[in-house]
Amino acid sequence: MNDGVRAWVGLGSNLEDPLQQLARAVTGLATLPRSTLLDQSPFYRSRPMGPQDQPDFVNGVALLQTSLPPHDLLDHLQRLEQDHGRVRLRHWGPRTLDLDLLLYGDEVITTDRLTVPHPGITERDFVLRPMLDIDHNATLPDGRRCQQLLDDCTDNHLQRLEPVAGAPLASPPPRH
């Protein structure tokens, strides 16, 4: 697929075998209509944001090329979350799968359902570090470099995890 935009998707899980949840989510992203999985980051363990009375999270980032409009992409991401048993019980609470649309090309989007760039991107090393694993020159639409944001970011004690046996289930092209 040559048309469309690059969309960055954050992945997170802290319930029901998080590494497997994320590996299956990457496979789901690779099958989205009008989209191609370009790359995925390694997965990282991090402390939970918000309530600390829950397990650590496993996080990563996927990069898609998509011609889906942003709200349609959001619908597909939320459907994937539901397919993984996502239940929204409390803000920043435990979850089987969380998929966040982080960036959609260079667009700035503010609607009732969607804010892009994701409002927490600048404060989350568990998002910035995986983005930089994919593209060490990653920037936000306003030109801020993700590396500088990571340098200034709160430390969530990231721990890079070894891939799950057989994961990733989707095979993105090699990195440049």
CYANA upper distance limits for C-alpha pairs under 8 A (distance plus 0.5 A):
  1 MET  CA     34 ARG  CA      8.31
  1 MET  CA     35 SER  CA      7.78
  1 MET  CA     36 THR  CA      7.17
  1 MET  CA     65 GLN  CA      7.80
  1 MET  CA     66 THR  CA      8.40
  2 ASN  CA     65 GLN  CA      8.44
  3 ASP  CA     65 GLN  CA      8.33
  3 ASP  CA     66 THR  CA      7.91
  3 ASP  CA     67 SER  CA      6.96
  4 GLY  CA     65 GLN  CA      6.64
  4 GLY  CA     66 THR  CA      5.38
  4 GLY  CA     67 SER  CA      4.54
  4 GLY  CA     68 LEU  CA      8.01
  5 VAL  CA     64 LEU  CA      8.47
  5 VAL  CA     65 GLN  CA      5.94
  5 VAL  CA     66 THR  CA      5.94
  5 VAL  CA     67 SER  CA      6.89
  5 VAL  CA    104 TYR  CA      7.23
  5 VAL  CA    105 GLY  CA      5.69
  6 ARG  CA     63 LEU  CA      7.24
  6 ARG  CA     64 LEU  CA      6.06
  6 ARG  CA     65 GLN  CA      5.08
  6 ARG  CA     66 THR  CA      6.96
  6 ARG  CA    103 LEU  CA      8.40
  6 ARG  CA    104 TYR  CA      6.68
  6 ARG  CA    105 GLY  CA      5.60
  7 ALA  CA     63 LEU  CA      6.33
  7 ALA  CA     64 LEU  CA      5.58
  7 ALA  CA     65 GLN  CA      6.68
  7 ALA  CA     66 THR  CA      7.38
  7 ALA  CA    101 LEU  CA      7.76
  7 ALA  CA    102 LEU  CA      7.92
  7 ALA  CA    103 LEU  CA      5.98
  7 ALA  CA    104 TYR  CA      4.94
  7 ALA  CA    105 GLY  CA      6.43
  8 TRP  CA     61 VAL  CA      7.38
  8 TRP  CA     62 ALA  CA      6.40
  8 TRP  CA     63 LEU  CA      5.20
  8 TRP  CA     64 LEU  CA      6.84
  8 TRP  CA    101 LEU  CA      6.70
  8 TRP  CA    102 LEU  CA      5.81
  8 TRP  CA    103 LEU  CA      5.54
  8 TRP  CA    104 TYR  CA      7.08
  9 VAL  CA     61 VAL  CA      6.08
  9 VAL  CA     62 ALA  CA      5.69
  9 VAL  CA     63 LEU  CA      6.83
  9 VAL  CA     64 LEU  CA      8.20
  9 VAL  CA     99 LEU  CA      6.93
  9 VAL  CA    100 ASP  CA      5.96
  9 VAL  CA    101 LEU  CA      5.23
  9 VAL  CA    102 LEU  CA      5.94
  9 VAL  CA    103 LEU  CA      7.79
 10 GLY  CA     59 ASN  CA      7.84
 10 GLY  CA     60 GLY  CA      6.54
 10 GLY  CA     61 VAL  CA      5.03
 10 GLY  CA     62 ALA  CA      7.04
 10 GLY  CA     98 ASP  CA      8.22
 10 GLY  CA     99 LEU  CA      6.02
 10 GLY  CA    100 ASP  CA      5.38
 10 GLY  CA    101 LEU  CA      6.96
 10 GLY  CA    102 LEU  CA      6.79
 10 GLY  CA    127 VAL  CA      7.02
 11 LEU  CA     22 LEU  CA      7.18
 11 LEU  CA     25 ALA  CA      8.44
 11 LEU  CA     59 ASN  CA      5.88
 11 LEU  CA     60 GLY  CA      5.62
 11 LEU  CA     61 VAL  CA      6.18
 11 LEU  CA     62 ALA  CA      8.02
 11 LEU  CA     97 LEU  CA      7.67
 11 LEU  CA     98 ASP  CA      6.19
 11 LEU  CA     99 LEU  CA      5.35
 11 LEU  CA    100 ASP  CA      7.17
 12 GLY  CA     18 PRO  CA      8.28
 12 GLY  CA     22 LEU  CA      7.50
 12 GLY  CA     57 PHE  CA      6.93
 12 GLY  CA     58 VAL  CA      6.06
 12 GLY  CA     59 ASN  CA      4.85
 12 GLY  CA     60 GLY  CA      7.13
 12 GLY  CA     97 LEU  CA      6.23
 12 GLY  CA     98 ASP  CA      5.44
 12 GLY  CA     99 LEU  CA      7.13
 13 SER  CA     18 PRO  CA      5.46
 13 SER  CA     19 LEU  CA      8.27
 13 SER  CA     21 GLN  CA      7.36
 13 SER  CA     22 LEU  CA      7.48
 13 SER  CA     57 PHE  CA      5.99
 13 SER  CA     58 VAL  CA      5.92
 13 SER  CA     59 ASN  CA      7.20
 13 SER  CA     94 PRO  CA      8.12
 13 SER  CA     95 ARG  CA      6.25
 13 SER  CA     96 THR  CA      5.61
 13 SER  CA     97 LEU  CA      5.23
 13 SER  CA     98 ASP  CA      6.69
 14 ASN  CA     18 PRO  CA      5.80
 14 ASN  CA     55 PRO  CA      6.38
 14 ASN  CA     56 ASP  CA      6.52
 14 ASN  CA     57 PHE  CA      4.98
 14 ASN  CA     58 VAL  CA      6.67
 14 ASN  CA     94 PRO  CA      6.53
 14 ASN  CA     95 ARG  CA      6.36
 14 ASN  CA     96 THR  CA      6.62
 14 ASN  CA     97 LEU  CA      8.19
 15 LEU  CA     55 PRO  CA      8.10
 15 LEU  CA     94 PRO  CA      7.16
 15 LEU  CA     95 ARG  CA      6.19
 15 LEU  CA     96 THR  CA      5.22
 15 LEU  CA     97 LEU  CA      8.40
 16 GLU  CA     21 GLN  CA      7.90
 16 GLU  CA     96 THR  CA      6.71
 17 ASP  CA     21 GLN  CA      6.73
 18 PRO  CA     22 LEU  CA      6.68
 18 PRO  CA     57 PHE  CA      7.99
 18 PRO  CA     58 VAL  CA      6.56
 18 PRO  CA     96 THR  CA      7.49
 18 PRO  CA     97 LEU  CA      8.43
 19 LEU  CA     23 ALA  CA      6.68
 19 LEU  CA     43 PHE  CA      8.28
 19 LEU  CA     58 VAL  CA      7.21
 19 LEU  CA    163 PRO  CA      8.46
 19 LEU  CA    164 VAL  CA      7.09
 20 GLN  CA     24 ARG  CA      6.55
 20 GLN  CA    164 VAL  CA      7.55
 21 GLN  CA     25 ALA  CA      6.59
 21 GLN  CA     84 HIS  CA      7.92
 21 GLN  CA     96 THR  CA      7.45
 21 GLN  CA     97 LEU  CA      7.19
 22 LEU  CA     26 VAL  CA      6.67
 22 LEU  CA     58 VAL  CA      8.50
 22 LEU  CA     59 ASN  CA      8.36
 22 LEU  CA     60 GLY  CA      8.41
 22 LEU  CA     97 LEU  CA      7.87
 23 ALA  CA     27 THR  CA      7.02
 23 ALA  CA    164 VAL  CA      8.28
 23 ALA  CA    167 ALA  CA      6.38
 23 ALA  CA    168 PRO  CA      5.97
 23 ALA  CA    169 LEU  CA      6.69
 24 ARG  CA     28 GLY  CA      6.76
 24 ARG  CA    169 LEU  CA      7.42
 25 ALA  CA     29 LEU  CA      6.66
 25 ALA  CA     80 LEU  CA      7.69
 25 ALA  CA     97 LEU  CA      8.49
 26 VAL  CA     30 ALA  CA      6.73
 26 VAL  CA     40 GLN  CA      8.31
 26 VAL  CA     62 ALA  CA      7.78
 26 VAL  CA    168 PRO  CA      7.79
 26 VAL  CA    169 LEU  CA      7.67
 26 VAL  CA    170 ALA  CA      6.88
 27 THR  CA     31 THR  CA      7.19
 27 THR  CA    168 PRO  CA      8.21
 27 THR  CA    169 LEU  CA      6.14
 27 THR  CA    170 ALA  CA      5.52
 28 GLY  CA     32 LEU  CA      7.18
 28 GLY  CA     80 LEU  CA      7.50
 29 LEU  CA     37 LEU  CA      7.22
 30 ALA  CA     35 SER  CA      7.90
 30 ALA  CA     36 THR  CA      6.59
 30 ALA  CA     37 LEU  CA      5.50
 30 ALA  CA    170 ALA  CA      6.92
 31 THR  CA     35 SER  CA      8.01
 31 THR  CA     36 THR  CA      8.22
 32 LEU  CA     36 THR  CA      8.02
 32 LEU  CA     76 HIS  CA      7.92
 33 PRO  CA     68 LEU  CA      8.24
 34 ARG  CA     66 THR  CA      6.27
 34 ARG  CA     67 SER  CA      6.09
 34 ARG  CA     68 LEU  CA      6.68
 35 SER  CA     64 LEU  CA      6.96
 35 SER  CA     65 GLN  CA      5.99
 35 SER  CA     66 THR  CA      4.62
 35 SER  CA     67 SER  CA      6.94
 35 SER  CA     68 LEU  CA      7.73
 36 THR  CA     64 LEU  CA      6.03
 36 THR  CA     65 GLN  CA      5.65
 36 THR  CA     66 THR  CA      6.89
 37 LEU  CA     62 ALA  CA      7.86
 37 LEU  CA     63 LEU  CA      6.67
 37 LEU  CA     64 LEU  CA      5.10
 37 LEU  CA     65 GLN  CA      7.01
 37 LEU  CA    172 PRO  CA      6.66
 38 LEU  CA     62 ALA  CA      8.22
 38 LEU  CA     63 LEU  CA      5.97
 38 LEU  CA     64 LEU  CA      5.81
 38 LEU  CA     65 GLN  CA      7.04
 38 LEU  CA    172 PRO  CA      5.99
 38 LEU  CA    173 PRO  CA      6.99
 39 ASP  CA     62 ALA  CA      6.36
 39 ASP  CA     63 LEU  CA      5.70
 39 ASP  CA     64 LEU  CA      7.70
 39 ASP  CA    134 ILE  CA      7.33
 39 ASP  CA    172 PRO  CA      5.55
 39 ASP  CA    173 PRO  CA      7.20
 39 ASP  CA    174 PRO  CA      8.41
 39 ASP  CA    175 ARG  CA      8.04
 40 GLN  CA     60 GLY  CA      7.97
 40 GLN  CA     61 VAL  CA      6.29
 40 GLN  CA     62 ALA  CA      4.73
 40 GLN  CA     63 LEU  CA      6.59
 40 GLN  CA    134 ILE  CA      7.27
 40 GLN  CA    172 PRO  CA      7.67
 41 SER  CA     60 GLY  CA      6.20
 41 SER  CA     61 VAL  CA      5.87
 41 SER  CA     62 ALA  CA      6.84
 41 SER  CA    130 PRO  CA      5.70
 41 SER  CA    131 MET  CA      7.46
 41 SER  CA    133 ASP  CA      6.41
 41 SER  CA    134 ILE  CA      6.37
 42 PRO  CA     60 GLY  CA      6.70
 42 PRO  CA     61 VAL  CA      8.41
 42 PRO  CA    130 PRO  CA      7.14
 42 PRO  CA    133 ASP  CA      8.03
 42 PRO  CA    160 ARG  CA      7.55
 42 PRO  CA    161 LEU  CA      7.72
 42 PRO  CA    162 GLU  CA      8.48
 42 PRO  CA    163 PRO  CA      8.02
 43 PHE  CA     58 VAL  CA      6.87
 43 PHE  CA     59 ASN  CA      5.95
 43 PHE  CA     60 GLY  CA      5.24
 43 PHE  CA     61 VAL  CA      8.49
 43 PHE  CA    130 PRO  CA      8.07
 43 PHE  CA    160 ARG  CA      6.61
 43 PHE  CA    161 LEU  CA      6.15
 43 PHE  CA    162 GLU  CA      8.17
 43 PHE  CA    163 PRO  CA      8.02
 44 TYR  CA     58 VAL  CA      5.88
 44 TYR  CA     59 ASN  CA      5.73
 44 TYR  CA     60 GLY  CA      6.88
 44 TYR  CA    126 PHE  CA      7.51
 44 TYR  CA    158 LEU  CA      6.44
 44 TYR  CA    159 GLN  CA      5.78
 44 TYR  CA    160 ARG  CA      4.92
 44 TYR  CA    161 LEU  CA      5.96
 45 ARG  CA     56 ASP  CA      7.06
 45 ARG  CA     57 PHE  CA      6.06
 45 ARG  CA     58 VAL  CA      4.95
 45 ARG  CA     59 ASN  CA      6.90
 45 ARG  CA    157 HIS  CA      8.46
 45 ARG  CA    158 LEU  CA      6.06
 45 ARG  CA    159 GLN  CA      5.55
 45 ARG  CA    160 ARG  CA      6.94
 45 ARG  CA    161 LEU  CA      7.29
 46 SER  CA     56 ASP  CA      6.17
 46 SER  CA     57 PHE  CA      5.83
 46 SER  CA     58 VAL  CA      6.87
 46 SER  CA     59 ASN  CA      7.95
 46 SER  CA    126 PHE  CA      7.38
 46 SER  CA    156 ASN  CA      6.09
 46 SER  CA    157 HIS  CA      6.29
 46 SER  CA    158 LEU  CA      5.35
 46 SER  CA    159 GLN  CA      7.14
 47 ARG  CA     52 GLN  CA      8.27
 47 ARG  CA     55 PRO  CA      8.37
 47 ARG  CA     56 ASP  CA      5.35
 47 ARG  CA     57 PHE  CA      6.74
 47 ARG  CA    156 ASN  CA      6.07
 47 ARG  CA    157 HIS  CA      7.24
 47 ARG  CA    158 LEU  CA      8.24
 48 PRO  CA     52 GLN  CA      6.54
 48 PRO  CA     54 GLN  CA      7.65
 48 PRO  CA     55 PRO  CA      7.67
 48 PRO  CA     56 ASP  CA      5.90
 48 PRO  CA     57 PHE  CA      6.39
 49 MET  CA     92 TRP  CA      7.06
 50 GLY  CA     92 TRP  CA      6.11
 50 GLY  CA     93 GLY  CA      7.96
 51 PRO  CA     92 TRP  CA      7.38
 51 PRO  CA     93 GLY  CA      7.16
 54 GLN  CA     93 GLY  CA      7.93
 54 GLN  CA     94 PRO  CA      6.76
 55 PRO  CA     94 PRO  CA      7.94
 59 ASN  CA    126 PHE  CA      6.76
 59 ASN  CA    127 VAL  CA      7.97
 60 GLY  CA    126 PHE  CA      7.66
 60 GLY  CA    127 VAL  CA      7.32
 60 GLY  CA    130 PRO  CA      6.23
 61 VAL  CA    127 VAL  CA      7.27
 61 VAL  CA    130 PRO  CA      6.16
 61 VAL  CA    131 MET  CA      6.66
 68 LEU  CA     72 ASP  CA      6.48
 68 LEU  CA     73 LEU  CA      6.23
 69 PRO  CA     73 LEU  CA      6.73
 70 PRO  CA     74 LEU  CA      6.69
 70 PRO  CA    104 TYR  CA      7.50
 71 HIS  CA     75 ASP  CA      6.72
 71 HIS  CA    114 LEU  CA      7.91
 72 ASP  CA     76 HIS  CA      6.90
 73 LEU  CA     77 LEU  CA      6.72
 74 LEU  CA     78 GLN  CA      6.65
 74 LEU  CA    101 LEU  CA      7.38
 74 LEU  CA    114 LEU  CA      8.41
 75 ASP  CA     79 ARG  CA      6.64
 76 HIS  CA     80 LEU  CA      6.75
 77 LEU  CA     81 GLU  CA      6.84
 77 LEU  CA     99 LEU  CA      6.58
 77 LEU  CA    100 ASP  CA      8.21
 78 GLN  CA     82 GLN  CA      6.76
 78 GLN  CA     99 LEU  CA      7.73
 79 ARG  CA     83 ASP  CA      6.65
 80 LEU  CA     84 HIS  CA      6.88
 81 GLU  CA     85 GLY  CA      7.09
 81 GLU  CA     86 ARG  CA      5.77
 81 GLU  CA     96 THR  CA      8.33
 81 GLU  CA     97 LEU  CA      6.01
 81 GLU  CA     98 ASP  CA      6.82
 81 GLU  CA     99 LEU  CA      7.33
 82 GLN  CA     86 ARG  CA      5.43
 82 GLN  CA     87 VAL  CA      7.99
 84 HIS  CA     96 THR  CA      6.91
 84 HIS  CA     97 LEU  CA      6.85
 85 GLY  CA     96 THR  CA      6.85
 85 GLY  CA     97 LEU  CA      8.14
 86 ARG  CA     95 ARG  CA      6.53
 86 ARG  CA     96 THR  CA      5.99
 86 ARG  CA     97 LEU  CA      6.40
 86 ARG  CA     98 ASP  CA      8.10
 87 VAL  CA     95 ARG  CA      7.37
 87 VAL  CA     96 THR  CA      8.47
 88 ARG  CA     93 GLY  CA      8.35
 88 ARG  CA     95 ARG  CA      8.10
 89 LEU  CA     93 GLY  CA      7.49
100 ASP  CA    118 HIS  CA      7.98
101 LEU  CA    116 VAL  CA      7.64
101 LEU  CA    117 PRO  CA      8.37
101 LEU  CA    118 HIS  CA      7.19
102 LEU  CA    116 VAL  CA      6.71
102 LEU  CA    117 PRO  CA      5.93
102 LEU  CA    118 HIS  CA      5.19
102 LEU  CA    121 ILE  CA      7.54
103 LEU  CA    107 GLU  CA      8.03
103 LEU  CA    116 VAL  CA      6.28
103 LEU  CA    117 PRO  CA      5.49
103 LEU  CA    118 HIS  CA      7.28
103 LEU  CA    140 LEU  CA      8.26
104 TYR  CA    108 VAL  CA      8.46
104 TYR  CA    116 VAL  CA      7.39
104 TYR  CA    117 PRO  CA      7.90
105 GLY  CA    141 PRO  CA      8.36
106 ASP  CA    140 LEU  CA      7.90
106 ASP  CA    141 PRO  CA      5.22
107 GLU  CA    116 VAL  CA      7.68
107 GLU  CA    117 PRO  CA      8.24
107 GLU  CA    141 PRO  CA      7.26
108 VAL  CA    115 THR  CA      8.11
108 VAL  CA    116 VAL  CA      5.91
108 VAL  CA    117 PRO  CA      6.70
108 VAL  CA    141 PRO  CA      7.81
109 ILE  CA    114 LEU  CA      7.35
109 ILE  CA    115 THR  CA      5.84
109 ILE  CA    116 VAL  CA      5.40
109 ILE  CA    117 PRO  CA      7.73
110 THR  CA    114 LEU  CA      6.47
110 THR  CA    115 THR  CA      5.09
110 THR  CA    116 VAL  CA      7.12
111 THR  CA    115 THR  CA      6.77
115 THR  CA    119 PRO  CA      7.22
117 PRO  CA    121 ILE  CA      7.78
117 PRO  CA    140 LEU  CA      7.95
117 PRO  CA    141 PRO  CA      8.23
120 GLY  CA    124 ARG  CA      6.98
121 ILE  CA    127 VAL  CA      7.01
121 ILE  CA    128 LEU  CA      7.54
122 THR  CA    128 LEU  CA      7.99
122 THR  CA    146 CYS  CA      8.36
122 THR  CA    149 LEU  CA      6.43
122 THR  CA    150 LEU  CA      8.06
122 THR  CA    153 CYS  CA      7.72
123 GLU  CA    149 LEU  CA      8.24
123 GLU  CA    153 CYS  CA      6.06
123 GLU  CA    154 THR  CA      7.07
124 ARG  CA    128 LEU  CA      6.79
124 ARG  CA    150 LEU  CA      8.32
124 ARG  CA    153 CYS  CA      7.19
124 ARG  CA    154 THR  CA      7.60
125 ASP  CA    129 ARG  CA      6.07
125 ASP  CA    150 LEU  CA      6.38
125 ASP  CA    153 CYS  CA      6.65
125 ASP  CA    154 THR  CA      7.35
125 ASP  CA    155 ASP  CA      7.20
125 ASP  CA    156 ASN  CA      7.27
125 ASP  CA    158 LEU  CA      8.25
126 PHE  CA    130 PRO  CA      7.17
126 PHE  CA    156 ASN  CA      7.83
126 PHE  CA    158 LEU  CA      7.32
127 VAL  CA    131 MET  CA      6.77
128 LEU  CA    132 LEU  CA      6.69
128 LEU  CA    146 CYS  CA      6.65
128 LEU  CA    147 GLN  CA      8.05
128 LEU  CA    149 LEU  CA      8.14
128 LEU  CA    150 LEU  CA      6.48
129 ARG  CA    133 ASP  CA      6.80
129 ARG  CA    150 LEU  CA      7.41
130 PRO  CA    134 ILE  CA      7.12
131 MET  CA    135 ASP  CA      6.71
131 MET  CA    136 HIS  CA      8.11
131 MET  CA    138 ALA  CA      7.45
131 MET  CA    146 CYS  CA      8.41
132 LEU  CA    136 HIS  CA      4.90
132 LEU  CA    137 ASN  CA      7.50
132 LEU  CA    138 ALA  CA      6.76
132 LEU  CA    146 CYS  CA      7.57
132 LEU  CA    147 GLN  CA      7.60
134 ILE  CA    175 ARG  CA      7.90
136 HIS  CA    147 GLN  CA      7.95
137 ASN  CA    145 ARG  CA      7.57
137 ASN  CA    146 CYS  CA      7.93
137 ASN  CA    147 GLN  CA      8.12
138 ALA  CA    145 ARG  CA      6.72
138 ALA  CA    146 CYS  CA      6.14
138 ALA  CA    147 GLN  CA      8.15
139 THR  CA    143 GLY  CA      6.20
139 THR  CA    144 ARG  CA      5.97
139 THR  CA    145 ARG  CA      4.87
139 THR  CA    146 CYS  CA      5.79
140 LEU  CA    144 ARG  CA      5.89
140 LEU  CA    145 ARG  CA      7.05
140 LEU  CA    146 CYS  CA      7.52
144 ARG  CA    148 GLN  CA      8.06
144 ARG  CA    149 LEU  CA      8.01
145 ARG  CA    149 LEU  CA      6.98
146 CYS  CA    150 LEU  CA      6.52
147 GLN  CA    151 ASP  CA      6.69
148 GLN  CA    152 ASP  CA      6.89
149 LEU  CA    153 CYS  CA      6.52
163 PRO  CA    167 ALA  CA      6.51
163 PRO  CA    168 PRO  CA      7.67
164 VAL  CA    168 PRO  CA      7.83
